[in-house]
Structures are given as C-alpha cells and as structure tokens.
Amino acid sequence: MKPLTSNSNVLKWVDEITSMMNPSDVVWIDGSENLYEELRKEACSTGELIKLNQEIYPGCYYHRSAKDDVARMEDKTYICTRRKEDAGYTNNWMSPQDAYRLGREIFTDSMKGRTMYIIPYSMGPVGSPFSKIGFEITDSIYVVLSMNIMTRVGQDVLDALGDSNDFVRGVHGKCTLDINRRYIFHFPEDNTIWSCNSGYGGNVLLGKKCFALRIASYQGRMEGWMAEHMLIVGIESPDGEVKYIAGAFPSACGKTNLAMLIPPEVYLKKGYRVWTVGDDIAWLRIKEDGRLWAINPEAGFFGVAPGTNAKSNYNALMSTRKNSIFTNVVLNLDDYTVWWEKLDNNPPENALDWMGNPWNGKTSKENGAHPNSRFTAPAINCPCISPEWESPEGVPLSAIIFGGRRAKTAPLVYQSRNWQHGTFVGSTLASETTAAAAGKVGVVRRDPMAMLPFCGYNMGDYFRHWLEMGKKMSNPPKIFHVNWFRTNEKGEFIWPGFGDNFRVIEWMLKRCENLVDAEESPIGYMPRPEDINLEGLNISTDTLKSLLTIDKEAWLEDVKGIEEFYKKIGDTVPQELYDELKTLADNLNKME
C-alpha cells in the first residue's frame, strides 16, 4: 500500500521497523470509515472481535485478551535514559542500548505472515498548539480500532505534521504473547515507545499512559509545559459562567465519578451543571494571560467496567452505548449484549465469562467479568461532555485538586497557602490500601500527583518542574486537597461522597473568587463549617466539624512518612519541599 505521507523522517523510520518486523502486508490507516469497516469484518472472521447486538449496542464490539494479559505490567515497564539517575528511583531503568537490543531480538520477524498497520494520530485536537503527533505501528486490529476511539486518526494528522520530525515513534507487536518476554520500553530522549508480547489495552494503546504521560511529561519538562494524570471538569453556575478544575487522584479514589459528576438535586434545581472535559489526562500550558490552561489530549474513555452502573456513574455508562469496544466482560449469548458485576441485579444465565467459558450468573460462584475488564468509548458519547472539550485553546484552570483515601488523617478539604505549598501537598499525596488492593489494609502508599507509575523521568526533577512552572504564572490556579473517605469508629464513611462532593467544590470555587474566608490551620486554609452548604443533606454541622478536625499525632506520624519517602527519591527533591515539610512539622508542634 502506498504511504500516505512524503515526510522523509516518517518514511525512513517506517522502513526500519518494516525490515525488522518483516510483515506480509503493510496498511496505512487513513481514518476512513470504509477501511475501519473492512477491518471490523476481518477481526470478526478471525474471532479477534465479536459483533454485539447492533439494535441495543450500535457500532459496538466485544474483545478478549489472553488470560495472563489483563492489566498494566508496571514491573516490565522501563524508562530507558542514557543516565540511570535521569529515570530516578521510582522507575524501572534499562540503558537504551540494552532495551533496543532486547526489543530487536523479540521484534525481528515477529510480523511474518501478519499485516502491519501504521496509525498516524494526534493527541489533542488536530492542529492545536497544545497537541502532539504520534505513530503507532501494530499487528492488532483491536489496537487500530481502539486508537481510533482514543485519539484522532487519519490524513489530516499527516497534513498537520508536514515535513516535521517532531513525532512520537510507537511500535507494538503481539509477537507470541509470551508473558516472560512482555515489555514496554520508553525512550524519552528519542521520542520512542516499544511494546511487545501484550494485547491488553493498557499496554498497547500507546497514545494513552505511554505517550500522553510518560513521554509527554518529559517533553513538557523540556518545552516548558506539563503532562498530568488529571481529570478536567467545568462547573457552570446558574448565571451561565463556567469555571474549570483539574484533579489528580490515585486509583480507587473516585476520579472518574468526579469527572462525570451529577450535582445534588438542590443544585440542579438552581441551574448548576458539571461539564466533562477529560476523565484521565490533562496537558497544561501557561498562556499570555498568566493563567494555566488545560486540554484533554484524548478523544475517548478507557474505563473500568465492573462497578459502573446507572447509579454509580450514569454518564460513563451512557458513553458506552454506541461505537464502543468492551474487553474481558461477560458476553450474554441470548441477545449478544454485555454484562459485568454491579451493572445490575440481573446477570445473564446463558453467557460466556471473560475467558470464554460457559457462565451462569445466577448460579456461578466466580465473577463473570475480569475485575479490570474495560470499555473503550468515544468521549463525544458522554451526556455531559463539555462544549469546550475540543477547543484548540484549552480551558483556563481556577483550581487543582489532589485527593487521597485516608481513614483518619486528612480532613474533608483544605487549601494550600500558595503554589509552592500546593506542590508540597501534591508531592505527598497518599492513599491507604483497601481490601481490594494486595497486601495489608490501611498501609499508606505515596503517589505524588497520582503520577508515580507514569512520570517519564526523575520524580525529584518533576517536583522541581512544578515549582518552576509556578514561578512563571502571574495567576496560578489555587491548589486544594480533598478526602472523601474519612471513617467513624465503626469504619463507615462519614461523608456521603458521589454527587455531594459538589458541595465541597462549590466552597473551593468561592475561595478562588475570594467570596468566603477560611481559617488558618497547621496544614493550610480550612473551611468554616457554615460555608459548606448542607442543604438537603442528612449531616449535622457537628458531623461536618468532625470531618474538618486535625489529629496532631496522626499528622506528625505522616511527617515521618513523608521524610522517608523523600529520602527514597534522593537528593533531587527540591529544598523548597523540605522547607514546607519543616513548616508543617513546626506548625503541628505548636498545636495545643
């Protein structure tokens, strides 16, 4: 097939990969519906995809990955920089020459008898000053169709690239799916990603965490912008004004629910609305007005299916109703629809589980869907998608939220004193393990800015980049910390969470506008209980006060944990963050 571009940089690279992989055929993905339809038919004929009931799920397909290939593989994910210290203690490191050598060994002749697909894609709206272009070479139709949902693909991407050499070179091959030779190599200094021996979306949709966070975080540091693991939402007030917030949360802390939040009835009646700009990744740049502006570089959602239902996240569920791909969920053989745990109380009886075995949801003791089963859905399907979600200019941020899961330590909400203090708050972000996570319950895991597995370079240098970005902004967003997960003596959550989190967001936005005062505390600015609206909520002011208390001993224990964590990162941790840690300890020790 004739190449779709005359860019010599692209063609030289494609030739190199083609001669290494040795495919029987090469297909350039032009973004046309005709080509996608051909590929869907072919994938259905080989069993790579199963067509779902087109009346109930128009344009939707089912896909299954191998039994040992169902999640991200952080232990086999490498940052390959020339100097080990540039990757830092929080990343696995391999030298570029060793990684390329091992990759070539695995990739050589791995596409013999297979078709190679070349996908040109844009992260961010095509042509936006925020956007970046990448290519993914793959032998998987599932990857081609999923990248079409998750990114912007086609000829216009190549037109926007022109003759430039500024593109990310992504190579994926299913190879033999050998778990012992399954790797993802990131070469930030070369704008390159190699992923081999996996077919699971999180490892093979290279635009997602690989490019949009690991490579882009490095690009952002070099070019003066930021790639963050953050949702972006717009909050519309009754007068029609919209304020935008970005938020970083470690897993199991309610990030997707907040990204698609539906406000409580009392707010809906007044005319408040929440608009989803992005549910997972934000690229942030400082513009001439001195503010931080954000885009969502993705075009789709790659969501966890189990637990998603009409009550827990109506907007996410509705996003999956057309032109989506479901992976490793239950397939109902009676009507070719899909099901997963907690979707509803009516599991199918004549079904196949995620491994393709016969499954009866009424009698089986085993789960039908894999706990990490997924849907890939176009963002445009989301009922609350923001009118600005594809704005090439992005949206201006009023606030950034960090959120962790802490049973006792962190209060419901507090505000940092300034950008530097906010960077400290983000750098110490932590969650306690739940029963769902491996290991002991209640162990504190640090996940700075929710970027621990996704930062493409040394974490201490990443903190320094945050501090430097702050110095360049004349009007930075205010930074807050939230904790929806405080518990009482019985271990029950005190705050109702979900839509009622809107009440806390309202307070934050009032703080951004200087419409309410706050009380200084050892950890930052705290709300006065009367400034959080409890209308229509079965919570007393006393209960709210208990959610806003600071336990001196628990916090001093936390100070020790932060110190240990910083020591592990090493001597790249900026002195300013140690100064903030000392201020926190001093403030706590002065407490009555």
C-alpha positions in Angstrom: 0.0 0.0 0.0 1.3 3.5 -0.9 2.4 5.6 2.1 0.0 8.4 3.0 2.9 10.9 3.5 6.1 12.1 1.9 7.7 13.0 5.2 11.2 11.5 4.9 11.6 11.2 8.7 8.4 9.1 8.9 9.2 7.0 5.8 12.8 6.2 7.0 11.5 5.1 10.4 8.7 3.0 8.9 11.2 1.3 6.6 13.5 0.4 9.5 10.6 -1.1 11.5 9.2 -2.9 8.5 12.5 -4.6 7.7 12.8 -5.6 11.4 9.2 -7.0 11.7 9.1 -8.5 8.2 5.2 -8.3 7.7 3.4 -9.9 4.7 1.5 -6.7 4.1 1.5 -3.0 5.2 -1.6 -1.0 5.6 -1.7 2.8 6.3 -4.7 3.9 8.4 -6.3 6.8 6.7 -9.1 7.3 9.2 -11.8 6.4 6.6 -15.0 4.6 7.7 -14.6 2.2 4.7 -11.2 1.0 5.9 -12.5 0.6 9.6 -15.5 -1.4 8.4 -13.2 -3.8 6.4 -11.0 -4.3 9.5 -14.0 -4.9 11.7 -15.2 -7.6 9.3 -11.8 -9.2 9.2 -11.4 -9.2 13.0 -14.9 -10.8 13.4 -14.0 -13.5 10.9 -10.8 -14.4 12.9 -12.5 -14.1 16.4 -10.4 -11.1 17.4 -13.7 -9.3 17.8 -17.3 -10.4 18.3 -20.1 -8.1 16.9 -22.6 -7.2 19.6 -26.4 -6.7 19.2 -26.5 -3.7 16.8 -30.0 -2.7 17.9 -29.1 -2.4 21.5 -25.3 -1.6 21.1 -25.0 0.1 17.7 -21.4 0.0 16.4 -20.2 -1.9 19.5 -17.8 -5.0 19.6 -16.5 -7.4 22.2 -12.8 -8.3 22.6 -11.0 -10.8 24.8 -7.3 -10.6 25.8 -5.2 -13.6 26.8 -5.7 -14.9 30.4 -2.3 -13.7 31.6 -2.6 -10.4 29.8 -5.3 -8.4 31.6 -3.6 -5.4 33.3 -0.8 -2.9 33.1 2.6 -4.5 33.8 4.5 -2.0 35.9 7.3 -4.4 36.7 8.1 -4.8 33.0 7.7 -1.1 32.1 11.0 0.7 31.7 12.3 4.2 31.3 15.4 4.0 29.1 17.5 7.1 29.5 21.2 7.3 28.9 21.9 8.1 32.6 20.1 5.9 35.2 19.6 8.9 37.6 17.5 10.7 34.9 14.9 7.9 35.2 15.0 8.1 39.0 14.3 5.7 41.9 10.6 5.4 41.2 11.0 4.0 37.7 12.5 0.7 36.4 15.5 1.7 34.3 17.3 0.0 31.4 20.0 1.5 29.2 18.8 2.4 25.7 21.3 0.1 24.0 20.2 -2.9 26.2 16.5 -2.1 25.6 16.8 -1.7 21.9 18.9 -4.9 21.6 16.3 -6.9 23.6 13.5 -5.3 21.7 15.0 -6.1 18.3 15.6 -9.7 19.4 11.9 -10.0 20.2 10.6 -8.0 17.3 12.7 -9.5 14.5 10.4 -11.3 12.0 7.6 -11.2 14.6 5.1 -10.0 11.9 5.9 -12.7 9.4 2.6 -13.8 7.8 0.8 -10.9 9.5 -0.3 -7.4 8.4 1.4 -4.3 9.8 -0.8 -1.3 10.4 0.6 2.2 10.6 -1.6 4.6 12.6 -0.9 8.4 12.4 -2.7 10.0 15.4 -2.9 13.3 17.2 -3.0 13.7 21.0 -5.2 16.7 21.3 -7.3 18.4 18.6 -5.5 18.3 15.2 -3.5 21.4 14.7 -3.9 22.8 18.3 -0.8 24.5 19.7 -1.2 22.1 22.7 -1.3 18.9 20.5 1.4 16.4 19.7 1.5 13.8 16.9 2.5 10.1 17.2 2.5 7.0 15.1 1.7 3.5 16.3 2.8 0.5 14.3 0.9 -2.6 15.3 -0.2 -6.0 14.1 -3.5 -5.8 16.1 -6.9 -4.7 14.6 -8.2 -4.3 18.1 -5.4 -1.7 18.6 -6.3 0.1 15.3 -10.0 0.3 16.2 -9.3 1.3 19.8 -6.8 4.0 18.8 -9.5 5.4 16.5 -11.7 5.8 19.6 -9.0 7.1 22.0 -7.2 9.5 19.6 -7.7 11.5 16.4 -6.5 9.4 13.5 -6.1 10.0 9.7 -4.8 12.0 6.8 -5.4 15.4 8.5 -2.9 14.4 11.2 -0.3 13.8 8.5 -1.2 17.1 6.9 -0.7 18.9 10.2 2.7 17.1 10.7 4.0 18.1 7.3 7.8 17.5 7.0 8.4 17.9 10.7 10.5 15.3 12.7 8.5 16.1 15.9 6.5 12.9 16.3 6.5 10.0 18.8 7.6 6.7 17.3 5.4 3.9 18.8 6.0 0.3 17.9 3.7 -2.5 19.2 3.7 -6.2 18.3 1.7 -9.0 19.8 4.7 -11.3 19.0 4.0 -14.6 20.7 2.2 -13.0 23.8 5.0 -14.6 25.9 4.5 -13.3 29.4 8.2 -13.7 30.2 9.2 -11.5 27.3 6.5 -8.9 27.7 8.0 -5.4 28.0 7.2 -1.7 27.4 10.3 0.3 26.7 10.1 4.2 26.8 12.9 6.2 25.3 12.0 9.7 26.3 15.3 11.1 24.7 14.3 9.5 21.4 10.5 10.2 21.4 10.1 6.4 21.1 8.0 3.6 22.7 8.3 -0.1 22.1 5.7 -2.5 23.5 6.0 -6.3 22.9 4.1 -9.5 23.7 0.9 -7.9 25.0 -2.6 -7.4 23.6 -4.2 -5.7 26.6 -5.2 -2.1 26.0 -3.3 -0.5 28.9 0.0 -1.9 27.4 -0.7 -1.5 23.7 -2.8 1.7 23.2 0.4 3.6 23.1 -1.2 7.1 22.9 -2.5 6.6 26.5 -0.2 6.4 29.5 2.9 5.7 27.4 2.8 8.8 25.2 0.3 11.1 27.0 2.1 10.8 30.4 5.5 9.1 30.3 6.8 10.6 27.1 4.8 13.8 27.3 5.9 14.5 30.9 9.5 14.5 29.7 8.6 16.6 26.6 6.7 19.1 28.9 9.7 19.5 31.1 12.0 20.2 28.1 9.5 22.5 26.5 8.0 24.3 29.5 4.6 22.7 29.9 3.1 19.8 32.0 1.5 16.4 31.3 -0.6 15.4 34.3 -2.7 12.4 35.3 -5.7 14.6 35.9 -9.4 14.9 35.1 -10.7 18.3 33.9 -14.3 19.5 34.6 -16.2 22.7 34.1 -18.6 23.9 36.8 -21.4 26.0 35.4 -23.2 28.3 37.8 -26.9 29.4 37.3 -25.7 32.6 35.6 -24.0 30.6 32.9 -20.4 31.2 33.9 -18.2 28.2 33.8 -15.1 27.7 36.0 -12.6 24.8 35.3 -10.9 22.5 37.7 -8.3 19.8 37.2 -7.9 16.9 39.7 -5.4 14.2 40.4 -6.4 11.1 42.4 -4.7 7.7 42.9 -6.7 4.7 41.8 -9.9 3.8 43.8 -10.3 7.5 45.0 -13.3 8.4 42.8 -11.6 10.2 39.9 -14.0 9.0 37.1 -17.0 9.7 39.3 -15.8 13.3 39.9 -15.0 13.7 36.1 -18.7 12.9 35.3 -20.3 14.2 38.5 -24.0 14.9 38.6 -24.7 17.7 41.2 -27.3 17.0 44.0 -30.9 17.9 43.4 -30.8 21.2 45.3 -28.1 22.4 42.9 -29.6 21.0 39.7 -32.9 22.9 40.5 -30.9 26.1 40.8 -29.3 25.6 37.4 -25.8 24.3 38.3 -24.2 21.9 35.8 -21.0 19.9 35.5 -19.2 19.5 32.2 -16.6 16.8 31.5 -13.6 18.0 29.6 -11.5 14.9 30.4 -11.5 12.0 32.7 -7.9 10.9 33.0 -5.1 13.1 31.4 -4.5 16.9 31.2 -1.8 18.7 29.3 -1.2 22.2 30.8 0.4 25.3 29.4 0.8 28.8 30.7 -0.7 31.4 28.3 -0.1 35.1 27.8 -2.7 35.9 30.5 -0.5 34.3 33.1 -3.1 31.5 33.7 -2.7 27.8 33.4 -4.7 26.3 30.5 -5.6 22.7 30.0 -6.6 20.3 27.2 -7.6 16.7 27.4 -5.3 15.1 24.8 -7.5 12.0 24.4 -10.7 11.5 22.4 -12.1 8.6 24.3 -12.5 6.9 27.7 -10.7 3.7 28.7 -12.8 2.9 31.7 -13.0 0.0 34.2 -16.4 -1.8 33.6 -17.1 -3.6 37.0 -18.9 -1.2 39.4 -20.0 1.1 36.6 -23.8 1.4 36.6 -26.7 3.9 36.2 -26.4 4.9 39.9 -22.6 5.0 40.4 -21.8 6.7 37.1 -24.7 7.3 34.8 -22.7 9.4 32.3 -19.9 6.8 31.9 -22.4 4.1 31.3 -24.3 6.1 28.7 -20.9 6.8 27.0 -20.6 3.1 26.2 -23.9 2.7 24.4 -22.6 3.1 20.8 -19.4 2.7 18.9 -17.6 1.2 21.9 -15.4 -1.8 22.4 -15.8 -4.0 25.6 -12.9 -6.1 26.8 -13.0 -9.1 29.2 -16.6 -8.6 30.3 -19.4 -11.2 30.2 -21.0 -11.9 26.8 -24.7 -12.7 27.0 -25.3 -15.4 24.4 -29.1 -14.9 24.4 -29.0 -11.4 22.8 -25.3 -10.6 22.3 -25.2 -7.9 24.9 -22.6 -7.4 27.7 -22.7 -7.6 31.5 -20.4 -7.1 34.4 -20.5 -7.2 38.2 -22.7 -4.4 39.7 -24.1 -3.4 36.3 -27.5 -4.5 37.6 -29.0 -7.3 39.6 -29.9 -9.4 36.6 -26.9 -11.3 35.4 -27.4 -13.5 32.3 -27.7 -17.3 32.7 -26.6 -18.3 29.2 -23.3 -16.5 28.9 -19.6 -16.7 28.4 -17.3 -15.3 31.1 -14.2 -13.2 30.3 -12.2 -16.2 29.5 -14.8 -17.6 27.0 -16.1 -20.3 29.4 -19.8 -21.0 29.8 -21.1 -19.0 32.7 -24.4 -18.7 34.6 -24.7 -15.5 36.5 -27.5 -16.9 38.7 -25.5 -19.9 40.0 -21.8 -19.3 39.4 -19.6 -18.5 42.4 -17.0 -16.9 40.2 -17.1 -13.4 38.7 -18.1 -13.3 35.1 -16.1 -10.2 34.1 -12.4 -9.7 35.0 -12.1 -7.1 37.8 -10.0 -5.0 35.4 -12.3 -5.5 32.4 -12.7 -2.4 30.3 -14.7 -0.3 27.9 -13.2 2.0 25.2 -15.8 4.6 24.4 -15.8 7.9 22.4 -15.8 11.0 24.6 -18.4 12.6 22.3 -20.9 10.0 23.6 -20.8 11.4 27.1 -24.1 13.1 28.0 -22.2 15.8 30.0 -19.3 16.3 27.5 -18.2 19.9 27.6 -18.8 22.2 24.6 -15.1 23.2 25.1 -13.7 19.7 25.2 -12.1 20.0 21.7 -11.2 23.7 22.0 -7.7 24.0 20.5 -7.0 26.8 23.0 -8.0 24.6 26.0 -9.7 25.9 29.2 -8.3 28.1 32.0 -8.0 26.4 35.4 -9.3 28.1 38.5 -8.2 25.2 40.8 -6.3 22.0 41.0 -7.4 19.3 43.4 -5.4 16.5 44.9 -7.4 13.7 46.6 -6.4 10.6 48.6 -8.1 7.9 50.6 -7.3 8.4 54.3 -9.5 7.0 57.1 -8.4 9.5 59.8 -5.6 11.9 58.8 -6.7 14.2 56.1 -9.7 16.4 56.6 -12.6 16.6 54.1 -10.9 19.6 52.4 -8.1 22.1 52.9 -6.5 24.7 50.7 -2.7 25.2 50.2 -1.2 28.6 51.2 0.3 29.1 47.7 1.7 27.3 44.6 4.8 26.1 46.4 2.9 24.7 49.3 0.4 23.2 46.9 3.3 21.4 45.1 4.3 20.0 48.5 0.7 18.8 49.1 0.7 17.1 45.7 4.2 15.6 46.2 3.0 13.9 49.5 -0.3 12.6 48.1 -1.2 9.3 49.7 -3.8 6.7 49.9 -4.4 3.9 52.3 -4.7 0.4 50.8 -8.2 -1.1 50.8 -9.2 -4.7 50.9 -9.3 -4.7 47.1 -5.6 -4.0 46.9 -2.9 -6.6 47.5 -1.2 -6.6 50.9 -2.4 -5.2 54.3 -5.4 -2.9 54.7 -4.6 0.6 55.8 -1.0 0.8 54.6 -0.1 4.3 53.4 1.1 4.4 49.8 2.6 7.6 48.5 1.6 8.5 44.9 2.8 12.1 44.2 0.4 13.9 42.0 -1.0 10.4 41.2 2.0 10.2 38.8 4.1 7.6 40.5 3.8 4.9 37.7 3.5 7.5 34.9 6.3 10.1 35.3 8.8 9.6 32.5 11.8 10.9 34.4 13.2 11.5 37.9 10.5 12.4 40.4 12.6 15.0 42.2 13.2 16.8 38.9 9.4 16.5 38.3 8.8 18.4 41.6 11.3 21.0 40.5 9.5 21.4 37.2 6.2 22.0 39.2 7.9 24.7 41.3 9.4 26.4 38.2 6.1 26.4 36.4 4.6 28.2 39.4 7.2 31.0 39.2 6.1 31.6 35.6 2.4 32.1 36.4 1.1 35.5 37.4 -2.3 34.0 38.1 -1.9 30.3 39.1 -4.8 28.1 40.0 -5.5 27.6 43.7 -4.5 24.1 45.0 -6.7 22.1 47.3 -6.6 18.6 48.9 -9.8 16.5 49.5 -10.5 13.3 51.3 -14.0 11.8 50.7 -13.1 8.7 52.7 -12.9 9.7 56.4 -14.4 7.0 58.6 -16.0 6.8 62.0 -15.3 4.4 64.9 -17.3 1.7 63.1 -15.3 2.1 59.9 -18.2 3.7 58.0 -17.7 6.6 55.6 -18.9 9.9 57.3 -19.2 12.0 54.1 -21.8 10.7 51.5 -19.5 11.3 48.6 -20.5 11.0 44.9 -22.7 13.9 43.8 -22.5 15.6 47.2 -18.8 16.2 46.6 -20.1 19.1 44.5 -20.7 20.9 47.9 -17.0 20.9 48.6 -16.2 22.0 45.0 -18.6 25.0 45.4 -16.6 26.1 48.5 -13.3 25.8 46.6 -14.6 28.0 43.7 -15.9 30.5 46.2 -12.3 30.6 47.7 -10.9 31.1 44.1 -13.2 34.2 43.8 -12.5 35.4 47.4 -16.2 35.1 48.2 -15.6 33.3 51.6 -13.0 33.5 54.3 -11.1 30.5 55.6 -9.4 29.6 58.9 -5.6 29.2 59.0 -4.5 25.8 60.3 -1.2 24.0 60.6 -1.8 22.3 57.3 -3.3 25.1 55.2 -6.6 27.0 55.0 -9.7 25.2 56.3 -13.3 26.0 55.6 -15.6 27.4 58.3 -18.3 24.7 58.7 -21.1 27.2 57.9 -19.5 27.9 54.5 -20.2 24.4 53.2 -23.8 24.0 52.1 -25.5 21.1 53.8 -29.0 21.9 52.4 -30.9 18.7 51.6 -28.2 16.6 53.3 -28.7 14.5 56.4 -25.5 15.7 58.1 -25.3 17.9 61.1 -22.8 20.8 61.5 -21.2 18.9 64.3 -20.5 15.9 61.9 -19.1 18.3 59.4 -16.9 19.8 62.1 -15.6 16.3 62.9 -14.7 15.9 59.2 -12.6 19.1 59.4 -10.5 18.2 62.5 -6.8 17.8 62.5 -5.3 14.9 64.6 -1.9 16.3 65.7 -0.4 12.8 66.4 -1.6 11.3 63.1 -0.1 14.2 61.2 3.2 14.1 63.0 3.3 10.4 62.0 2.6 11.5 58.4 5.6 13.9 58.6 7.9 10.9 59.3 6.4 9.0 56.4 6.9 12.0 54.0 10.5 12.3 55.2 11.2 8.6 54.4 9.5 8.9 51.0 11.6 12.0 50.1 14.8 10.1 51.2 13.9 7.3 48.8 13.6 9.7 45.9 17.0 11.0 46.7 18.9 14.3 46.5 16.9 15.6 43.6 14.0 16.6 45.9 14.0 20.4 45.9 15.0 22.2 49.1 11.7 24.2 49.0 9.7 21.0 49.7 11.9 20.2 52.7 11.2 23.7 53.8 7.5 23.1 53.5 7.9 19.8 55.4 9.7 21.7 58.3 6.9 24.4 58.3 4.3 21.6 58.6 6.2 19.9 61.5 6.7 23.2 63.3 3.1 24.2 62.9 1.9 20.9 64.3 4.2 21.0 67.2 2.8 24.4 68.1 -0.7 23.0 68.2 -2.5 22.8 71.6 
